[in-house]
Amino acid sequence: MYNARQAYAPTPHSYIPNTTLSATINLDEEVKLTGTRAERDLQDSLAEVFSIVITLDEIEKAYLKDAIPEADYTEICDRLLKQYRAILTDEAVARAFVDLETFKASWDMEVPRATERIRIGMPSTVTAPSHNATATNSSGTNGPLIVEAAQDFITFLDALKLGLLAKDQLHPLLTDVIQSVNKVTDGDFEHRGKIVQWLITLNQMRASEELTEDQSRELELDMNAAYQGFKATLT
């Protein structure tokens, strides 16, 4: 004979608990998410990365809406990017992080502006000429800044000739070049874009990773061309 299934849950009186599965922890006691100091430091570092990425995305939004002064944006964005890179120099953190896309997927993060800024590795005010730059002219009123920019170009080219090929050796020097150039002129010049492209290329490398000999030669040619283009704007 067919017996209809009961449409209700068993009553407490019909349920006999299995004592071997009972909780063995004190429910009033704080549960620790990590068991060692190393694990705790790792979680703290990943939390810092999460916070930096979210903050960076909000800063980019604010800048695009003119809700933050350009100088403040540049300072905050540059500091966040440096903190992001510094945290990921730790091998344990880097292994757990994997890469930005993996990290975003793990935490369901939608941060397109921060993603692009991290890819480039510099504030947008650095990759584009500053609106506050002083235009150059033949009278030499901007002489000290021109000299500084020329010296940064020469320093970078000398580094290449000396065989410095690692990202952590070249990236800071190339950043100095673009920043000093932006102080001199608010206009574009021939081959300026190559400086930015090489900055992006270097930014995407690991700190100890080195350019190949072919890349080094290409970089030297591009930087010489950019230097000539920069000097042409001064006449």
C-alpha positions in Angstrom: 0.0 0.0 0.0 1.3 3.5 -0.9 2.2 5.7 2.0 2.3 9.4 1.4 5.5 11.2 2.3 5.1 13.3 5.4 5.1 17.0 4.5 6.7 18.1 7.6 10.1 17.7 9.4 10.5 15.1 12.1 9.6 16.3 15.6 12.5 16.8 18.1 11.2 13.7 19.9 11.8 11.5 16.9 15.4 12.8 16.4 18.3 11.1 18.4 21.5 13.2 18.1 24.8 11.6 17.3 27.0 12.6 20.2 30.1 11.8 18.2 29.3 14.8 15.9 28.7 17.3 18.7 30.6 20.5 18.7 33.9 20.3 20.6 34.5 24.1 20.7 33.3 26.7 23.0 30.7 28.7 21.1 31.4 31.8 23.3 35.1 31.7 22.4 36.6 33.8 19.6 37.6 31.7 16.6 41.0 32.5 15.2 41.3 32.5 11.4 45.0 31.8 11.5 47.1 29.5 13.6 50.5 31.1 13.2 52.1 34.5 13.1 53.1 33.9 9.5 49.6 33.1 8.5 48.3 36.2 10.3 50.8 38.4 8.6 49.9 36.9 5.2 46.2 37.6 5.7 47.0 41.1 6.9 49.0 41.8 3.8 46.3 40.5 1.4 43.8 42.6 3.3 46.0 45.6 2.7 46.2 44.8 -1.0 42.4 44.5 -1.2 42.1 47.9 0.5 44.6 49.6 -1.8 42.9 48.3 -4.9 39.5 49.5 -3.8 40.8 52.9 -2.7 42.7 53.3 -6.0 39.5 52.7 -7.9 37.7 55.3 -5.9 40.5 57.8 -6.4 40.4 57.3 -10.1 36.7 57.9 -10.2 37.1 61.1 -8.1 39.8 62.4 -10.4 37.7 61.8 -13.5 34.9 63.7 -11.9 37.2 66.6 -10.9 36.3 65.9 -7.3 39.9 65.9 -6.2 42.7 68.4 -7.0 45.3 67.2 -9.5 48.2 67.5 -7.1 46.3 65.5 -4.4 45.4 62.8 -6.9 49.0 62.5 -8.1 50.3 62.2 -4.5 47.7 59.7 -3.3 47.7 57.6 -6.5 51.5 57.4 -6.5 51.7 56.4 -2.8 49.0 53.7 -3.3 50.9 52.2 -6.3 54.2 52.1 -4.3 52.5 50.4 -1.4 50.9 47.9 -3.7 54.2 47.0 -5.3 56.0 47.0 -1.9 53.6 44.5 -0.4 53.8 42.1 -3.3 57.6 42.0 -3.1 57.1 39.5 -0.3 57.3 36.0 -1.9 54.6 34.5 0.3 52.2 37.3 -0.4 53.0 37.1 -4.1 52.3 33.4 -4.2 49.0 33.7 -2.4 48.0 36.8 -4.6 49.0 35.0 -7.9 48.1 38.0 -10.1 45.5 40.8 -10.1 43.0 39.0 -12.2 43.0 35.9 -9.9 42.8 38.1 -6.8 39.9 40.1 -8.2 38.0 36.9 -9.2 38.6 35.4 -5.7 37.1 38.4 -4.0 34.5 39.3 -6.7 36.0 42.7 -7.3 34.8 45.0 -10.1 37.6 47.6 -10.2 38.3 48.5 -13.9 39.9 51.9 -13.2 42.2 50.5 -10.6 43.1 47.6 -12.9 44.2 49.9 -15.7 46.1 52.2 -13.3 48.0 49.2 -11.8 48.7 47.9 -15.3 50.3 51.3 -16.2 51.9 51.7 -12.8 51.8 55.5 -12.7 49.2 58.2 -12.1 47.5 59.5 -15.2 49.0 62.9 -14.5 52.5 61.3 -15.1 51.7 59.5 -18.3 50.1 62.6 -19.8 51.6 66.1 -19.8 50.7 68.1 -16.7 48.3 71.0 -17.1 50.5 72.8 -14.6 53.7 72.5 -16.7 55.4 75.7 -17.7 55.7 76.0 -21.5 59.3 76.3 -22.7 60.6 79.0 -24.9 63.9 80.1 -26.5 64.5 82.7 -23.8 65.5 80.0 -21.3 63.1 81.1 -18.5 62.6 77.5 -17.8 66.3 76.7 -17.8 66.7 74.7 -14.5 63.9 72.3 -15.4 65.3 71.8 -18.9 68.6 70.9 -17.5 67.1 68.5 -15.0 65.1 66.8 -17.8 68.2 66.5 -20.0 70.2 65.1 -17.1 67.5 62.4 -16.5 67.6 61.4 -20.1 71.4 61.1 -20.0 71.4 59.2 -16.7 68.9 56.7 -18.1 70.9 56.2 -21.3 74.1 55.8 -19.4 72.4 53.1 -17.2 71.6 51.1 -20.4 75.2 51.5 -21.6 76.4 50.2 -18.3 74.3 47.0 -18.7 71.6 47.8 -16.2 68.6 45.7 -17.5 66.5 44.8 -14.4 63.1 46.3 -13.9 64.0 47.6 -10.4 67.0 49.4 -11.8 65.4 51.0 -14.9 61.8 51.7 -13.9 62.7 54.5 -11.3 65.1 56.1 -13.7 62.6 56.2 -16.5 59.9 57.5 -14.2 62.3 60.4 -13.4 62.6 61.1 -17.1 58.8 61.4 -17.7 58.2 63.4 -14.6 61.0 65.9 -15.4 59.8 66.2 -19.0 56.2 66.9 -17.8 57.5 69.8 -15.7 59.1 71.4 -18.7 56.4 71.2 -21.3 52.6 70.7 -21.3 52.7 69.7 -25.0 53.4 66.5 -26.7 56.5 65.8 -28.7 57.8 63.2 -31.1 58.4 59.8 -29.6 57.1 60.9 -26.2 54.6 58.0 -26.3 57.5 55.5 -26.5 58.6 56.6 -23.0 55.2 55.8 -21.6 55.1 52.4 -23.4 58.4 51.4 -22.0 57.3 52.5 -18.5 54.3 50.2 -18.9 56.4 47.3 -20.2 58.8 47.6 -17.2 56.0 48.0 -14.8 54.5 44.6 -15.9 57.8 42.8 -15.3 58.8 41.2 -12.0 61.2 43.3 -9.9 64.3 41.1 -10.7 63.3 40.4 -14.2 65.6 41.8 -16.9 65.2 43.0 -20.4 66.7 40.9 -23.2 69.6 42.3 -25.2 67.2 43.0 -28.1 64.8 44.8 -25.9 67.7 46.8 -24.4 68.9 47.9 -27.9 65.3 48.8 -28.9 64.9 50.8 -25.7 68.1 52.7 -26.2 67.0 53.6 -29.8 63.6 54.7 -28.6 65.0 56.8 -25.8 67.5 58.5 -28.0 64.7 59.3 -30.4 62.5 60.7 -27.6 65.4 62.8 -26.3 65.8 64.3 -29.7 62.1 65.0 -29.9 62.2 66.6 -26.5 65.1 68.9 -27.5 63.2 69.9 -30.7 60.5 71.4 -28.6 63.0 73.7 -26.9 64.0 75.6 -30.1 
